[in-house]
Amino acid sequence: MFTKPTLILDEAKCRENIEFMANKAKRFGIDYRPHFKTHQSREVGQWFKDYGVTKIAVSSVPMAQYFAADGWDDITIAFPFVKQQADTLNGMAGSIHLNLVASSLKNAEDIVSAIIRKVNVLIEIDAGQGRTGLQPYDLESIDSIIKLLDQSEQTEFTGFLTHAGHSYGVSARDLMELNNQTISRLLPLKERYSNAIISYGDTPTSTICEQFLGIDELRPGNNVFFDMQQASNGICSTEQIAVGLACPVVACYPERNLVAIWGGAVHLSKDFFIDANGNKSFGAICKLNSDGSWGQPIDGLTLESISQEHGMVRATSQDLLQLISEDDFLIVLPAHSCLTVDNMGAFWVNGKGSLSTMVNGEKSS
């Protein structure tokens, strides 16, 4: 079926994940603006439209161009404004509803000086991750940015954007508290700037939590595919993971309880998770079925190391090695699906026998 490492997408699982989040947002009366950085695919993007999605977020200007060309006309670039790409953004702003992000006062100044067409601007707030964005209590800087944006005819302040990325290292049982703490940091802004929206979104809290007071839109991305980092934290089940990397078995070493596969860092990334046995693993190992589907992860098989092209699978017993031959393909459920998708550049849609390319196109490896 395959001749090299190939990323397989299970359409049914993917659609179930999309439908779940679309229905949840609708239940809470919140706009669902999915982050498309995980799948990066026009084909998958069209599936979202089947569940009423009309607004999206992306992580780069090229990604915004890619989806705008496919008919998406309300796009948030959920990344600090990049002044060097102002010409491209000015071109896009003339044809779509474009939302930019200011992550500092200087960032906002760059937007005002470089943008010559009408855009909406969201101020990024650091909700606890400690990455980019202003502190929610830095009202002096926030007021300065809003004043600056209001003085320009081309920029309109519309609200605040945040990403609770610190939720990714938290187990499901602790997410409620983290979610409540994060939202509590944002509510004073909602009270002070009554017409501002709050765009909030990360897969763990969006999936598990049931409290979104003051939130106007949810912006999760990883939930479309999920991955082993999410599963190991109890955010999803392994049955919900919608992508698996099919990897050829290239060598078996029974005397060392090791199997070598063609599937390394250039395919999966260097991200990992901690499995149920406390082992560091770069992906969960499953058997590939003849129809392109896969079974559950095999307990006792760990993808314990990866280099550029190699992946080394450790077996806890020689009996497990009887399940594998050098003619096989194994499925690796990725530790982090976003990076695996970006590395691969295309996936094979299970059941259709077709290859779907993404923003960066199919890669050669």
Beta strands, then each sheet from edge to edge (+ up, - down):
strand 1: 6-9
strand 2: 31-32
strand 3: 56-58
strand 4: 74-80
strand 5: 97-102
strand 6: 119-124
strand 7: 155-162
strand 8: 197-200
strand 9: 217-218
strand 10: 243-253
strand 11: 258-262
strand 12: 273-274
strand 13: 280-281
strand 14: 283-287
strand 15: 301-306
strand 16: 310-315
strand 17: 329-334
strand 18: 346-349
strand 19: 354-357
sheet 1: 14+ 17- 10+ 1- 18- 19+
sheet 2: 2+ 9+ 8+ 7+ 6+ 5+ 4+ 3+
sheet 3: 14+ 17- 10+ 11- 16+ 15-
sheet 4: 12+ 13-
end
